[in-house]
Amino acid sequence: MINESSFTHFYTELSLNPDLPTLAERCKLLTEILLDCKSLPQTQPVCRCLGAYLEEVKTGLTESMCDSQVVEFEAEEERPGKKEWLLEDTETKCDYCRALNHVLLISHFDSDMLPHLTGLLHDMAHSMAGDLIMPLQPRMTIRLPVHQH
């Protein structure tokens, strides 16, 4: 079975530990390239690269989730009913991108479906990137834990 993370070592930029916004920008770019692909042999190299970047995004999101709990809202009616993590929806979008990318990488499907699958992946990646690149909404206050020495 093909594991996208096994391709990570092929991409030099990833060894430089880019931040989440930089990784998100690269994912956007790669999905834009996928939109121009017209066949499976064209999509596979791009999907391998995208898979490596998405794995890094997933790792970064998982690591940052520990310190990104939303703890205060300006208005009481905005308060969530349960613990809310700042990037929880973004992590879900990343998982959807990873799943779609996996389908494109290993599946044999009707070529008529290629533009729809790449379009969906493009839209999901852009939505995920928007969460990571755009400034946080001003109505939220984020308090990071203070580490005492």
WOMOVEN-V462260 format. One record per residue. N is the residue number from 1. RES is the residue in one letter. SS is DSSP state (H for helix, E for strand, C for the rest). PSI is psi in radians with two decimals (999 if undefined). NEAR is the number of other ideal C-beta (glycine too) atoms within 12 Angstrom. Layout:
BEGIN
n:N res:RES ss:SS psi:PSI near:NEAR
n:N res:RES ss:SS psi:PSI near:NEAR
END
This chain:
BEGIN
n:1 res:M ss:C psi:2.49 near:8
n:2 res:I ss:C psi:2.27 near:18
n:3 res:N ss:C psi:2.07 near:15
n:4 res:E ss:H psi:-0.60 near:34
n:5 res:S ss:H psi:-0.30 near:23
n:6 res:S ss:H psi:-0.21 near:15
n:7 res:F ss:H psi:-0.11 near:25
n:8 res:T ss:H psi:-0.71 near:26
n:9 res:H ss:H psi:-0.22 near:14
n:10 res:F ss:H psi:-0.25 near:17
n:11 res:Y ss:C psi:1.81 near:26
n:12 res:T ss:H psi:-0.70 near:12
n:13 res:E ss:H psi:-0.59 near:21
n:14 res:L ss:H psi:-0.46 near:27
n:15 res:S ss:H psi:-0.25 near:12
n:16 res:L ss:C psi:0.04 near:12
n:17 res:N ss:C psi:1.07 near:15
n:18 res:P ss:C psi:2.69 near:23
n:19 res:D ss:C psi:2.97 near:20
n:20 res:L ss:H psi:-0.75 near:33
n:21 res:P ss:H psi:-0.67 near:22
n:22 res:T ss:H psi:-0.77 near:22
n:23 res:L ss:H psi:-0.72 near:39
n:24 res:A ss:H psi:-0.70 near:37
n:25 res:E ss:H psi:-0.73 near:24
n:26 res:R ss:H psi:-0.67 near:32
n:27 res:C ss:H psi:-0.73 near:47
n:28 res:K ss:H psi:-0.83 near:32
n:29 res:L ss:H psi:-0.78 near:23
n:30 res:L ss:H psi:-0.64 near:37
n:31 res:T ss:H psi:-0.50 near:38
n:32 res:E ss:H psi:-0.65 near:22
n:33 res:I ss:H psi:-0.71 near:23
n:34 res:L ss:H psi:-0.58 near:41
n:35 res:L ss:H psi:-0.48 near:26
n:36 res:D ss:C psi:-0.15 near:18
n:37 res:C ss:C psi:2.37 near:27
n:38 res:K ss:C psi:-0.06 near:14
n:39 res:S ss:C psi:2.84 near:18
n:40 res:L ss:H psi:-0.77 near:24
n:41 res:P ss:H psi:-0.48 near:12
n:42 res:Q ss:H psi:-0.63 near:18
n:43 res:T ss:H psi:-0.59 near:36
n:44 res:Q ss:H psi:-0.80 near:25
n:45 res:P ss:H psi:-0.66 near:22
n:46 res:V ss:H psi:-0.71 near:32
n:47 res:C ss:H psi:-0.64 near:38
n:48 res:R ss:H psi:-0.79 near:29
n:49 res:C ss:H psi:-0.83 near:32
n:50 res:L ss:H psi:-0.70 near:44
n:51 res:G ss:H psi:-0.72 near:42
n:52 res:A ss:H psi:-0.75 near:36
n:53 res:Y ss:H psi:-0.72 near:42
n:54 res:L ss:H psi:-0.62 near:46
n:55 res:E ss:H psi:-0.68 near:31
n:56 res:E ss:H psi:-0.67 near:35
n:57 res:V ss:H psi:-0.81 near:47
n:58 res:K ss:H psi:-0.79 near:34
n:59 res:T ss:H psi:-0.80 near:24
n:60 res:G ss:H psi:-0.71 near:30
n:61 res:L ss:H psi:-0.75 near:34
n:62 res:T ss:H psi:-0.77 near:21
n:63 res:E ss:H psi:-0.68 near:17
n:64 res:S ss:H psi:-0.31 near:27
n:65 res:M ss:H psi:-0.55 near:24
n:66 res:C ss:C psi:-0.57 near:15
n:67 res:D ss:C psi:0.27 near:19
n:68 res:S ss:C psi:0.75 near:29
n:69 res:Q ss:E psi:2.33 near:22
n:70 res:V ss:E psi:2.12 near:27
n:71 res:V ss:E psi:-0.27 near:18
n:72 res:E ss:E psi:2.40 near:17
n:73 res:F ss:E psi:2.63 near:17
n:74 res:E ss:C psi:-0.70 near:13
n:75 res:A ss:C psi:2.40 near:10
n:76 res:E ss:H psi:-0.60 near:8
n:77 res:E ss:H psi:-0.28 near:9
n:78 res:E ss:H psi:-0.25 near:15
n:79 res:R ss:C psi:2.26 near:17
n:80 res:P ss:C psi:2.76 near:18
n:81 res:G ss:C psi:-0.34 near:7
n:82 res:K ss:C psi:3.08 near:9
n:83 res:K ss:C psi:2.30 near:13
n:84 res:E ss:E psi:2.32 near:20
n:85 res:W ss:E psi:2.38 near:22
n:86 res:L ss:C psi:-0.71 near:29
n:87 res:L ss:C psi:0.34 near:31
n:88 res:E ss:H psi:-0.80 near:22
n:89 res:D ss:H psi:-0.62 near:23
n:90 res:T ss:H psi:-0.68 near:36
n:91 res:E ss:H psi:-0.68 near:28
n:92 res:T ss:H psi:-0.76 near:20
n:93 res:K ss:H psi:-0.69 near:31
n:94 res:C ss:H psi:-0.76 near:40
n:95 res:D ss:H psi:-0.69 near:22
n:96 res:Y ss:H psi:-0.73 near:24
n:97 res:C ss:H psi:-0.77 near:44
n:98 res:R ss:H psi:-0.71 near:34
n:99 res:A ss:H psi:-0.79 near:23
n:100 res:L ss:H psi:-0.74 near:37
n:101 res:N ss:H psi:-0.70 near:42
n:102 res:H ss:H psi:-0.74 near:26
n:103 res:V ss:H psi:-0.80 near:26
n:104 res:L ss:H psi:-0.59 near:42
n:105 res:L ss:H psi:-0.71 near:33
n:106 res:I ss:H psi:-0.24 near:20
n:107 res:S ss:C psi:2.66 near:20
n:108 res:H ss:C psi:2.06 near:14
n:109 res:F ss:C psi:2.89 near:19
n:110 res:D ss:C psi:2.27 near:11
n:111 res:S ss:H psi:-0.37 near:18
n:112 res:D ss:H psi:-0.40 near:9
n:113 res:M ss:H psi:-0.31 near:19
n:114 res:L ss:H psi:-0.87 near:29
n:115 res:P ss:H psi:-0.52 near:21
n:116 res:H ss:H psi:-0.74 near:19
n:117 res:L ss:H psi:-0.78 near:31
n:118 res:T ss:H psi:-0.61 near:36
n:119 res:G ss:H psi:-0.74 near:21
n:120 res:L ss:H psi:-0.76 near:25
n:121 res:L ss:H psi:-0.74 near:42
n:122 res:H ss:H psi:-0.86 near:31
n:123 res:D ss:H psi:-0.73 near:23
n:124 res:M ss:H psi:-0.75 near:34
n:125 res:A ss:H psi:-0.69 near:42
n:126 res:H ss:H psi:-0.64 near:27
n:127 res:S ss:H psi:-0.79 near:25
n:128 res:M ss:H psi:-0.81 near:42
n:129 res:A ss:H psi:-0.65 near:32
n:130 res:G ss:H psi:-0.62 near:22
n:131 res:D ss:H psi:-0.60 near:32
n:132 res:L ss:H psi:-0.43 near:34
n:133 res:I ss:H psi:-0.67 near:23
n:134 res:M ss:C psi:2.60 near:15
n:135 res:P ss:C psi:2.67 near:11
n:136 res:L ss:C psi:2.64 near:17
n:137 res:Q ss:C psi:2.38 near:15
n:138 res:P ss:C psi:-0.30 near:10
n:139 res:R ss:C psi:-0.20 near:14
n:140 res:M ss:E psi:2.52 near:22
n:141 res:T ss:E psi:2.26 near:18
n:142 res:I ss:E psi:2.21 near:22
n:143 res:R ss:C psi:2.08 near:13
n:144 res:L ss:C psi:2.58 near:14
n:145 res:P ss:C psi:2.49 near:11
n:146 res:V ss:C psi:2.17 near:7
n:147 res:H ss:C psi:2.03 near:7
n:148 res:Q ss:C psi:2.42 near:4
n:149 res:H ss:C psi:999 near:3
END
